[in-house]
Amino acid sequence: MLSFLKNFAASRPSEEEIERAKSAERILYDPVFRDAMDMSIKVFYEEWLDAKSVEARESAWAKTHAIQELEQSLRSIIAHGEYAELAANR
């Protein structure tokens, strides 16, 4: 039981996690950032549609996927920070 408590204390949320989440949220919901993400996805989708080779199509897909991964990473940081904030308020 004591090791569980040590692990729990070691994994306690920090102010840094909460601040990182707030920063990620500001970035993700910033109108200019959203516009840039949306424009990039549209351009990469059009590249995918117009691709003349498998390599070009795969490249366009990879770029689209990278944008989606970036967004998912930001959402993950936000969720982790929300959890940290809830845990800090207990």
Secondary structure, DSSP 4 states (H G I P E B T S, - for coil): -HHHHHHHHHT---HHHHHHHHHHHHHHT-HHHHHHHHHHHHHHHHHHHH-SSHHHHHHHHHHHHHHHHHHHHHHHHHHHHHHHHHHHT-
